[in-house]
Amino acid sequence: MIETPEITAEYWTYPLRYGQTLSSNEWIEWKFHSFLTSRFVTYAVHENRRAEAFTAVLLWSESYRQDPAGTLPADDVELMALARVTSIEDWREMRPRVLYGWKACEIEDEPGAGRLGHRVIAKIASDSYRRKAGRVQGREAAAVSLARHRVKKQLIAMKAQRQADTPAVVDAVAAWLLESGLRIDKDNVVAGLEAAAGVPRVVDGGFGRASR
């Protein structure tokens, strides 16, 4: 029978910190070749423990919805709930095998009593989080670029060529409009110019004419 290591106090540093999640992701990378050729699968099939293998996959899947992504709680009651196991006796019997590869880990900013991490799943989770962060940054950069373009176009239409040709002015107005959540029209661009120059101005949220 395969020797399955127990969870130990030998901590390792998890690559994601508390608060870095994948809760908005609809999919996650699945390294099917590594899974199919793993000793875990080989022995689960050989020992006719397919139900336990399925339980392990449930926990792997649930881990990606945890905080941080790719971790599991160390508490047995919480683990049972995630694994859809209702019998504590059944859980205690299968625990060493379904938690194969999981160990206590150190997580930055983690406020609780500790969590478990799996090095393979941690790599997948951290790679996915970096891709997610890159997509968010890309969308933000695109929004800033578009705002700059529209501000410059509006300034030219207002015959404010000098301001339109000054990148610092265009950047400041675009940043103010984005931060304020205002549409880029003549009145709000004027408000942005005055805000950038330090002149107080009240706006109505972008649905009408701004006023002093």
Secondary structure, DSSP 8 states (H G I E B T S, - for coil): --------S---B-SS-TT---TT-S-----HHHHHTSHHHHHHHHTT-HHHHHHHHHHHHHHTTSSSTTEEES-HHHHHHHHT---HHHHHHHHHHHTTTEEEEB-TT--SS-EEEEHHHHHHHHHHHHHHHHHHHHHHHHHHHHHHHHHHHHHHHTT-HHHHT-HHHHHHHHHHHHHHT---SHHHHHHHHHHHTT---B--SSSS--B-
